[in-house]
Amino acid sequence: MRRFWGLFIREWQTYYKWLLSTCIICIGVTVGIPVLIKKYIDASINQDSTIFIMAIIVCILSFLIVCFQFFTNLKHELQRVDIWLHTPAPFYELIGAKGFFSLLTSIILTLIMSIEAVIVASTESDFSLLAQLEFIIGMIFFSISFLFSLLPLTLLMFSCYVKMKKWIGKLSIFTVLIILFGIVYGLVKITSSALYSKLFLTGKKSGGYIDNFIDPIVQVYDATLLVDDLYWREDLLNIFISVLMIIVSVKWCKKVVTE
């Protein structure tokens, strides 16, 4: 465990400036753009609601930001692969430290954007401290849930990139993007099929608990995050697939890196 924390501290010392600048940029975008729009383009817009919506959008986009950072971090480490090969730490700890930093990054970004959304929503309606904390906890829960699947997928794509780079060089990045779009398209087709709905989108819903956390504040602006559409069967399937992806992605990454 001490070795893992040592690896994590190394990640923090390397990328904390990137994390700080990302947080500042996100705050600047979500607050600055609505202010500029109201001042120079359309004075009739509801500035608070625009800030709220942009904060939620940045929360969602933060998943992509974190996955991109995770990918570029792995790519950077590939330039000094000898460190990976000769370190006494197991390979899964090396990857785990990077994944944990990415997860922490997403939690911090989500926390900042959620606090910003709560502050803005509180100007429209009075909320108890408990309601505000529940909203923040609900958003962080979503952040962790999504990255539990997205980070292993990113690691798989990185392994695919490393493997194909030996064959087709710089074109490998475009090939990986095509494969990724194919995976996303396939998942959309599968999850929208009648058979999938019959097998996994039935039974007891799991989203109601989180829905009660998020909805009171989101509904201030007549919006919804459709949390209530989650089912326990689908959640268990996602957990199984995510764990399987973690095992496969770590083993495959180790294989392609050490070849």
C-alpha positions as CSV (number, residue, x, y, z in Angstrom):
1,M,0.0,0.0,0.0
2,R,2.9,2.4,0.8
3,R,4.3,1.7,-2.6
4,F,1.0,2.6,-4.3
5,W,0.8,5.9,-2.4
6,G,4.3,6.6,-3.5
7,L,3.3,6.1,-7.1
8,F,0.2,8.3,-6.6
9,I,2.2,11.1,-5.0
10,R,4.5,11.0,-8.1
11,E,1.4,11.4,-10.3
12,W,0.2,14.3,-8.1
13,Q,3.6,16.1,-8.2
14,T,3.7,15.7,-12.0
15,Y,0.2,16.8,-12.9
16,Y,-1.2,19.0,-10.0
17,K,-0.4,22.1,-12.0
18,W,-2.5,20.7,-14.9
19,L,-5.3,20.0,-12.5
20,L,-5.2,23.5,-11.0
21,S,-5.2,25.1,-14.4
22,T,-8.1,22.9,-15.6
23,C,-10.2,23.9,-12.6
24,I,-9.5,27.6,-13.2
25,I,-10.4,27.3,-16.9
26,C,-13.6,25.4,-16.1
27,I,-14.7,28.1,-13.6
28,G,-13.8,30.8,-16.0
29,V,-15.8,29.2,-18.8
30,T,-18.9,28.5,-16.8
31,V,-19.0,31.9,-15.2
32,G,-17.3,34.1,-17.8
33,I,-19.2,33.1,-21.0
34,P,-22.7,33.7,-19.5
35,V,-21.5,37.1,-18.2
36,L,-20.1,38.1,-21.6
37,I,-23.2,36.9,-23.4
38,K,-25.5,39.0,-21.1
39,K,-23.2,42.0,-21.4
40,Y,-22.5,42.1,-25.1
41,I,-24.9,39.8,-26.9
42,D,-28.3,39.3,-25.2
43,A,-29.1,41.3,-22.0
44,S,-32.4,39.4,-21.7
45,I,-30.9,36.0,-20.9
46,N,-31.1,34.5,-17.4
47,Q,-27.5,34.6,-16.4
48,D,-27.9,32.3,-13.4
49,S,-29.7,29.6,-15.3
50,T,-27.0,29.8,-18.1
51,I,-24.3,29.4,-15.5
52,F,-26.2,26.4,-13.9
53,I,-26.6,24.7,-17.3
54,M,-23.0,25.3,-18.3
55,A,-21.8,23.9,-14.9
56,I,-23.8,20.7,-15.5
57,I,-22.4,20.5,-19.1
58,V,-18.8,20.9,-17.8
59,C,-19.5,18.2,-15.3
60,I,-20.4,15.9,-18.1
61,L,-17.5,17.0,-20.3
62,S,-15.1,16.5,-17.4
63,F,-15.4,12.8,-18.1
64,L,-13.9,13.3,-21.5
65,I,-11.2,15.7,-20.1
66,V,-10.2,13.1,-17.5
67,C,-10.1,10.3,-20.0
68,F,-8.0,12.4,-22.5
69,Q,-5.6,13.2,-19.6
70,F,-5.4,9.5,-18.7
71,F,-4.6,8.6,-22.3
72,T,-2.0,11.3,-22.8
73,N,-0.4,10.4,-19.4
74,L,0.0,6.8,-20.5
75,K,1.3,7.9,-23.9
76,H,3.9,10.1,-22.1
77,E,5.0,7.2,-19.9
78,L,5.5,5.1,-23.0
79,Q,8.4,7.3,-23.9
80,R,10.2,6.0,-20.7
81,V,8.9,2.5,-20.7
82,D,12.2,1.3,-19.1
83,I,10.9,2.7,-15.8
84,W,7.8,0.5,-16.1
85,L,9.9,-2.5,-16.9
86,H,12.4,-2.1,-14.1
87,T,10.3,-0.8,-11.3
88,P,9.7,-3.2,-8.4
89,A,6.0,-2.2,-8.3
90,P,3.5,-4.6,-10.0
91,F,2.1,-3.3,-13.3
92,Y,-1.4,-3.0,-11.9
93,E,-0.2,-0.6,-9.2
94,L,1.5,1.6,-11.9
95,I,-1.8,1.7,-13.8
96,G,-3.9,2.0,-10.7
97,A,-2.0,5.0,-9.4
98,K,-2.7,6.8,-12.7
99,G,-6.3,5.7,-12.7
100,F,-6.7,6.9,-9.1
101,F,-5.3,10.3,-10.0
102,S,-7.7,10.5,-12.9
103,L,-10.6,9.5,-10.7
104,L,-9.6,12.1,-8.1
105,T,-9.4,14.7,-10.8
106,S,-12.9,14.0,-11.9
107,I,-14.2,14.2,-8.3
108,I,-12.6,17.6,-7.8
109,L,-13.9,19.0,-11.1
110,T,-17.4,17.6,-10.3
111,L,-17.2,19.0,-6.8
112,I,-16.3,22.5,-8.0
113,M,-19.0,22.5,-10.7
114,S,-21.6,21.1,-8.3
115,I,-20.9,23.8,-5.7
116,E,-21.1,26.4,-8.4
117,A,-24.5,25.0,-9.6
118,V,-25.8,24.9,-6.0
119,I,-24.7,28.5,-5.3
120,V,-26.5,29.7,-8.5
121,A,-29.7,27.6,-7.8
122,S,-29.8,28.9,-4.3
123,T,-30.4,32.4,-5.7
124,E,-33.6,31.2,-7.2
125,S,-34.9,29.1,-4.3
126,D,-34.0,28.4,-0.7
127,F,-32.5,24.9,-0.1
128,S,-31.4,23.3,3.1
129,L,-27.8,22.4,3.7
130,L,-28.8,18.7,3.5
131,A,-30.4,19.2,0.1
132,Q,-27.2,21.0,-1.2
133,L,-25.0,18.2,0.1
134,E,-27.2,15.5,-1.4
135,F,-27.0,17.2,-4.8
136,I,-23.2,17.3,-4.6
137,I,-23.0,13.7,-3.4
138,G,-25.3,12.6,-6.2
139,M,-23.2,14.3,-8.9
140,I,-19.9,12.8,-7.5
141,F,-21.6,9.4,-7.4
142,F,-22.3,9.8,-11.1
143,S,-18.7,10.9,-11.8
144,I,-17.3,7.8,-10.1
145,S,-19.9,5.5,-11.8
146,F,-19.1,6.7,-15.3
147,L,-15.3,6.6,-14.9
148,F,-15.5,3.1,-13.5
149,S,-16.3,2.1,-17.1
150,L,-14.7,4.9,-19.1
151,L,-11.1,4.5,-17.6
152,P,-10.8,0.8,-18.4
153,L,-12.1,1.5,-21.9
154,T,-9.5,4.3,-22.3
155,L,-6.8,1.8,-21.2
156,L,-8.1,-0.7,-23.8
157,M,-7.9,2.0,-26.5
158,F,-4.4,2.9,-25.4
159,S,-3.3,-0.7,-25.6
160,C,-4.8,-0.9,-29.1
161,Y,-3.0,2.3,-30.0
162,V,0.4,0.9,-28.8
163,K,-0.2,-2.4,-30.6
164,M,-1.1,-0.8,-34.0
165,K,1.5,1.9,-33.8
166,K,4.1,-0.8,-34.4
167,W,2.3,-1.7,-37.6
168,I,0.9,1.6,-39.1
169,G,2.8,4.3,-37.2
170,K,1.0,7.7,-36.7
171,L,-2.2,6.4,-38.4
172,S,-2.8,4.3,-35.3
173,I,-4.5,7.2,-33.5
174,F,-7.1,7.6,-36.2
175,T,-7.7,3.9,-36.3
176,V,-8.3,3.9,-32.6
177,L,-10.8,6.7,-33.0
178,I,-12.6,4.7,-35.6
179,I,-12.7,1.6,-33.4
180,L,-14.0,3.8,-30.5
181,F,-16.8,5.2,-32.6
182,G,-17.6,1.7,-33.7
183,I,-17.8,0.5,-30.1
184,V,-20.0,3.5,-29.1
185,Y,-22.3,2.9,-32.1
186,G,-22.5,-0.8,-31.3
187,L,-23.4,-0.1,-27.6
188,V,-26.1,2.3,-28.7
189,K,-27.6,-0.3,-31.0
190,I,-27.5,-3.0,-28.3
191,T,-28.9,-0.9,-25.5
192,S,-31.7,0.3,-27.7
193,S,-32.7,-3.1,-28.8
194,A,-35.9,-4.8,-27.6
195,L,-34.0,-7.8,-26.3
196,Y,-31.8,-5.7,-24.1
197,S,-34.8,-3.8,-22.8
198,K,-36.5,-7.1,-22.0
199,L,-33.5,-8.5,-20.2
200,F,-32.1,-5.6,-18.3
201,L,-34.5,-2.6,-18.3
202,T,-37.1,-4.3,-16.2
203,G,-37.6,-5.0,-12.5
204,K,-36.6,-2.7,-9.7
205,K,-35.2,0.7,-10.5
206,S,-32.0,1.8,-8.8
207,G,-32.0,5.5,-9.9
208,G,-34.8,6.6,-7.5
209,Y,-32.4,7.0,-4.6
210,I,-30.0,9.3,-6.5
211,D,-33.0,11.0,-8.3
212,N,-34.2,12.2,-4.9
213,F,-30.7,13.7,-4.3
214,I,-30.4,15.6,-7.6
215,D,-33.9,16.5,-8.7
216,P,-34.9,19.1,-6.1
217,I,-32.1,21.5,-7.3
218,V,-32.2,20.5,-11.0
219,Q,-36.0,21.2,-11.2
220,V,-35.4,24.8,-10.2
221,Y,-34.7,25.3,-13.9
222,D,-37.3,22.8,-15.1
223,A,-34.7,20.3,-16.0
224,T,-34.1,16.6,-15.3
225,L,-31.2,14.2,-15.6
226,L,-33.4,11.1,-16.2
227,V,-31.8,9.3,-13.2
228,D,-34.9,7.4,-12.6
229,D,-34.4,5.3,-15.8
230,L,-31.6,3.2,-14.1
231,Y,-32.3,-0.4,-13.2
232,W,-30.6,-2.8,-10.9
233,R,-30.2,-5.5,-13.6
234,E,-28.4,-3.0,-15.9
235,D,-26.2,-1.7,-13.0
236,L,-25.1,-5.3,-12.2
237,L,-24.3,-5.9,-15.9
238,N,-22.3,-2.6,-16.0
239,I,-20.3,-3.6,-12.9
240,F,-19.5,-7.0,-14.3
241,I,-18.4,-5.6,-17.7
242,S,-16.4,-2.8,-15.9
243,V,-14.5,-5.3,-13.7
244,L,-13.9,-7.6,-16.7
245,M,-12.5,-4.6,-18.7
246,I,-10.2,-3.6,-15.8
247,I,-8.7,-7.1,-15.7
248,V,-8.4,-7.5,-19.5
249,S,-7.1,-3.9,-20.1
250,V,-4.4,-4.1,-17.5
251,K,-3.2,-7.5,-18.7
252,W,-3.2,-6.5,-22.3
253,C,-1.5,-3.2,-21.6
254,K,1.2,-5.0,-19.8
255,K,1.7,-7.4,-22.7
256,V,1.8,-4.7,-25.5
257,V,4.1,-2.4,-23.5
258,T,6.6,-5.1,-22.6
259,E,6.8,-6.6,-26.1
